[in-house]
Amino acid sequence: MAKSNRSRMAIPLVAAAAGLMVDQLLKVAVRASLSSCLHPPVSACDQVPLIGHAVTVLRTENGGGALGFRQGLWAWTALAVIGLGMALALSSGSRPSVSMALAAGLLVGGALGNLADRLILGQVTDFLSFAWKPDRGIDINGADLTLLIGAVMATGSLFRRQLRSTSGSDAAPR
């Protein structure tokens, strides 16, 4: 195997490991320094304002799926495993681009971060709260951010690949 192929294969592994490690270290720090806040109301909870009351560090526990939806539904664990498989499939193409390999690694790292919490703790620790109204908002964590960045990168990479493949063809634009 050529050196460039090996280094390209290492990209998703390093990205996944970094995403998982940063997420878990942030969650450990939050669990050690803030008491868990039950929704609603969050106004009486331990919080660290980052941007006024719009963005705060606030510890919540999430037994549901992505972004706190469907509390207590363990089917999200199965969906996370399926997502892992899809991310791996995206990165294992004949020669994925560097951006697609990085995106796949971020997707895997984010999925593993939340999956590890669910399997070990039975719930996910969220710590970034984005509020658009008092006591109304969304709580996320490092794994969620990693998944979001990976999804945006994968979408951009697929979009660029599609543009390249259609610009080189004789097909009329639609």
C-alpha positions as CSV (number, residue, x, y, z in Angstrom):
1,M,0.0,0.0,0.0
2,A,1.4,3.4,-1.0
3,K,2.3,5.9,1.7
4,S,-0.3,8.4,0.5
5,N,-3.1,5.7,0.7
6,R,-2.0,4.8,4.3
7,S,-1.9,8.4,5.4
8,R,-5.3,9.0,3.8
9,M,-6.7,6.0,5.7
10,A,-5.3,7.4,8.9
11,I,-7.2,10.7,8.6
12,P,-10.6,9.3,9.6
13,L,-9.0,7.3,12.5
14,V,-7.2,10.3,13.9
15,A,-10.3,12.6,13.4
16,A,-12.5,10.0,15.1
17,A,-10.1,9.6,18.0
18,A,-9.7,13.3,18.4
19,G,-13.4,14.0,18.3
20,L,-14.1,11.3,20.9
21,M,-11.3,12.4,23.2
22,V,-12.3,16.1,23.2
23,D,-15.9,15.2,23.7
24,Q,-15.3,12.9,26.6
25,L,-12.8,15.2,28.3
26,L,-15.2,18.1,28.1
27,K,-18.0,16.0,29.6
28,V,-15.8,14.9,32.4
29,A,-14.9,18.5,33.2
30,V,-18.6,19.5,33.1
31,R,-19.7,16.6,35.3
32,A,-17.0,17.5,37.8
33,S,-17.8,21.2,38.0
34,L,-21.6,21.7,37.5
35,S,-24.6,20.0,39.1
36,S,-27.1,18.5,36.7
37,C,-30.0,20.8,35.8
38,L,-33.5,19.5,35.2
39,H,-35.6,21.2,32.5
40,P,-37.6,23.5,33.0
41,P,-36.7,26.0,34.4
42,V,-33.0,26.4,33.8
43,S,-32.8,29.9,35.2
44,A,-32.2,28.5,38.7
45,C,-29.4,26.1,37.6
46,D,-25.6,26.4,37.8
47,Q,-24.6,28.1,34.5
48,V,-21.6,29.9,33.0
49,P,-22.8,32.6,30.5
50,L,-20.7,32.7,27.3
51,I,-22.8,35.1,25.2
52,G,-25.2,36.7,27.7
53,H,-28.1,34.3,28.3
54,A,-28.2,33.2,24.7
55,V,-25.3,30.7,25.0
56,T,-24.3,29.2,28.3
57,V,-22.5,26.3,29.8
58,L,-25.2,24.3,31.6
59,R,-25.1,20.6,32.5
60,T,-28.1,18.6,31.5
61,E,-28.6,14.9,31.1
62,N,-30.3,13.6,27.9
63,G,-31.8,10.1,27.8
64,G,-33.2,10.6,24.3
65,G,-31.9,11.1,20.9
66,A,-30.2,13.9,19.1
67,L,-30.7,17.3,20.6
68,G,-32.8,15.8,23.4
69,F,-35.7,14.6,21.3
70,R,-37.5,11.4,22.2
71,Q,-36.4,11.0,25.8
72,G,-35.8,7.4,26.9
73,L,-35.9,5.9,23.4
74,W,-33.0,3.4,23.1
75,A,-33.6,3.0,19.4
76,W,-31.4,6.0,19.0
77,T,-28.5,3.7,20.0
78,A,-29.2,1.5,17.0
79,L,-29.4,4.5,14.7
80,A,-26.0,5.7,16.0
81,V,-24.5,2.3,15.1
82,I,-26.1,2.5,11.7
83,G,-24.7,6.0,11.3
84,L,-21.3,4.7,12.2
85,G,-21.5,2.1,9.5
86,M,-22.6,4.7,6.9
87,A,-19.7,7.0,7.8
88,L,-17.3,4.2,7.5
89,A,-18.8,3.3,4.1
90,L,-18.4,6.9,2.9
91,S,-14.7,6.9,3.9
92,S,-13.9,3.5,2.3
93,G,-14.6,4.4,-1.3
94,S,-12.0,3.7,-3.9
95,R,-10.1,6.9,-3.0
96,P,-12.1,9.3,-0.8
97,S,-11.0,12.9,-0.8
98,V,-9.2,14.2,2.3
99,S,-12.3,16.3,3.2
100,M,-14.6,13.2,2.9
101,A,-12.1,11.1,5.0
102,L,-12.0,13.9,7.6
103,A,-15.8,14.2,7.6
104,A,-16.2,10.5,8.0
105,G,-13.8,10.5,11.0
106,L,-15.7,13.3,12.6
107,L,-19.0,11.6,12.1
108,V,-17.6,8.4,13.7
109,G,-16.0,10.3,16.6
110,G,-19.2,12.2,17.4
111,A,-21.3,9.0,17.2
112,L,-18.9,7.1,19.4
113,G,-18.9,10.0,22.0
114,N,-22.7,9.9,22.5
115,L,-22.8,6.1,22.1
116,A,-20.2,5.7,24.9
117,D,-22.3,7.9,27.2
118,R,-25.5,5.9,26.5
119,L,-23.8,2.5,27.0
120,I,-21.9,3.5,30.1
121,L,-24.1,6.1,31.8
122,G,-27.5,5.4,30.2
123,Q,-27.7,9.0,29.1
124,V,-25.7,11.7,27.4
125,T,-24.3,14.8,29.2
126,D,-25.1,18.0,27.3
127,F,-23.3,21.2,28.3
128,L,-23.8,24.0,25.7
129,S,-27.2,25.6,25.9
130,F,-28.5,27.8,23.1
131,A,-31.6,29.7,24.2
132,W,-33.8,31.7,21.9
133,K,-36.3,32.5,24.7
134,P,-36.0,32.2,28.5
135,D,-36.1,28.5,29.4
136,R,-36.5,27.6,25.7
137,G,-33.6,26.4,23.6
138,I,-31.4,23.5,22.7
139,D,-28.7,21.7,24.7
140,I,-25.8,20.0,22.9
141,N,-22.3,18.6,23.6
142,G,-18.9,18.1,21.9
143,A,-20.1,15.0,20.1
144,D,-23.1,16.8,18.7
145,L,-20.8,19.6,17.4
146,T,-18.4,17.0,15.9
147,L,-21.3,15.3,14.2
148,L,-22.6,18.7,12.8
149,I,-19.1,19.7,11.5
150,G,-18.7,16.2,9.9
151,A,-22.1,16.3,8.3
152,V,-21.5,19.8,6.8
153,M,-18.1,18.7,5.5
154,A,-19.5,15.5,4.0
155,T,-22.3,17.4,2.3
156,G,-19.8,19.9,0.9
157,S,-17.5,17.2,-0.3
158,L,-20.4,15.3,-2.0
159,F,-21.6,18.6,-3.5
160,R,-18.1,19.4,-4.9
161,R,-17.8,15.8,-6.2
162,Q,-21.1,16.1,-8.0
163,L,-20.2,19.5,-9.5
164,R,-17.0,18.1,-10.8
165,S,-18.6,15.1,-12.3
166,T,-21.4,17.1,-14.0
167,S,-19.1,19.9,-15.3
168,G,-16.9,17.3,-17.1
169,S,-19.9,15.7,-18.8
170,D,-21.6,16.6,-22.1
171,A,-25.0,16.6,-20.4
172,A,-27.0,19.8,-20.7
173,P,-27.4,21.7,-17.4
174,R,-30.8,21.3,-15.7
